[in-house]
Amino acid sequence: MVPDLRDGLRSLGTALATPAASHEPLLGHASSRLVQRLPYVLAFAFTVVLLPSTVQLLTNDYKMPGGLAGALGVAQTAPLLLAVTRPLPAWWIVFTADLVGALTLLAADGTAGRPWPWPPTVIVGYLVLCLALALRESRRTLLAVWLATVTASITLGFVAPERSEGTNVLLIVLSGAVLLLGATLRERAEAQRRLAEQETISEAERAQRTLLEERARIARELHDVVAHHMSVITVQADSAPYRIAEMSPEAREEFGSIAATARESLTEMRRLLGVLRSEHSRGERDPQPGLERLEQLVEATVRAGVPTELSVSLPGDEGEDGTTVGGPGPAPAVTLSAYRIVQEALANVVRHAPGARTRISVTAPEDQLSVLVVNGPSPEPEAAPLETAGTGHGLVGMRERVRLVGGSLEVGPLPDGGFRVAARLPLNPPVTALEEPQETAGNGTDGADGTDGENPGNAGNEKAADAGEAKGGGLYTKDRQDTKSRQDTKGSATG
């Protein structure tokens, strides 16, 4: 029993000597600025009122010398200003000043018949301080403060029982009530704040769960519809040479190209399904296409019947004299975005302006990657557009990819009936852009049409993805030799 009591008293003493770690003003977390300033206003008001009242009471009623009364008045009231941020140190000052004042009043001439040991002004100031303590300190600290108040009041009552007017008991009761009320209010406010935080967290979790469910639903739809049809196309294209007798070599090559393109599309579809089904999918870590695959993209476009010229000049490339041009090359996220932009641009040329001459230029002026795709009008009337309308998702995807790495995009029709796509991408985008899952945001291969309200004469990129790295013939066999004209130079942009 005795060791437990000793440990309890030691714990209470430690609580009295250890103020709260936070020095934030009382009610500092309130949303209203008026409420945040309220503790300062109240502390200043009580100090201004109690200080002269205490000095006048001690000098006039208790006949205490003016200098001593002024010193005690300041010590008992001025710490109320400190209590706004550090209530426990303020309590130590006020409590010590109140004890000294009570002992000093024993020697004063006007104590007889007047409240002792605690004058009315002392009780008021002490209760205000207790309220500040209750709004900041822990339960153990508040219990230690109240026990100290009880001990001091009872001890003073035994020291001079003939002078005690019952203010010691009054302070014990009132201080306990204020401490209990303040602690209850503070704990209720903390509970409400935790509840609001929990509701915010729950709302965020519900939103995340809804997002995951939507992603899973999209993944199911893609698998059930798109992947199924692509699988059928692959099987039909692979089996066509065996099902159709006396097929020409050109037709066999064409079916082989279709099968290869379908298989590549299925591979990308499966990776995208993995990304949609899991936030931690390893699919995003698979190697992504970059500028090194532009030649394959152009070759597939040429086989599709679109004469295309390619010009690439990047930092790190070798010049004509064998020396390295420029500094380090662009970041992988930038090269992926550039590849997708060119891919979508070429796809729209194939769909909307088949046979139109197209020029692609990729350069790196002034620490930026410049991608330019320009096509002329489709030859009339030999080549009619494969599509005359679209959804506009292609250009939307381009803009999203450009915005993802902090670049700019300009698209629009040309006076001669062609179309122009010009993108400028930073060689080294912000780190936040590099952390984005590149294949899930703004994928330009969404079956875009490249019109987006513009002239569908155009440049975009998805049919080239459909043509992919196909091996074999394109959509047109007529003038095949002319369409093979591709200029793979490394220099300035053409057009």
Secondary structure as UniProt FT lines:
FT   HELIX           2..17
FT   TURN            26..29
FT   HELIX           33..56
FT   HELIX           57..61
FT   HELIX           66..77
FT   HELIX           79..82
FT   TURN            83..85
FT   HELIX           87..105
FT   TURN            106..107
FT   TURN            109..110
FT   TURN            112..113
FT   HELIX           120..134
FT   TURN            135..136
FT   HELIX           139..159
FT   TURN            161..163
FT   HELIX           167..221
FT   HELIX           222..227
FT   HELIX           228..243
FT   TURN            245..246
FT   HELIX           249..277
FT   TURN            279..280
FT   HELIX           282..285
FT   HELIX           291..293
FT   HELIX           294..303
FT   TURN            304..305
FT   STRAND          308..312
FT   TURN            315..316
FT   TURN            320..321
FT   HELIX           332..352
FT   TURN            354..355
FT   STRAND          358..363
FT   TURN            366..367
FT   STRAND          368..375
FT   TURN            380..382
FT   HELIX           393..404
FT   TURN            405..406
FT   STRAND          408..413
FT   TURN            415..416
FT   STRAND          419..426
FT   HELIX           431..434
FT   TURN            438..440
FT   TURN            444..445
FT   TURN            452..453
FT   TURN            456..457
FT   HELIX           462..467
FT   TURN            468..469
FT   TURN            478..479
FT   HELIX           480..483
FT   STRAND          488..489
//
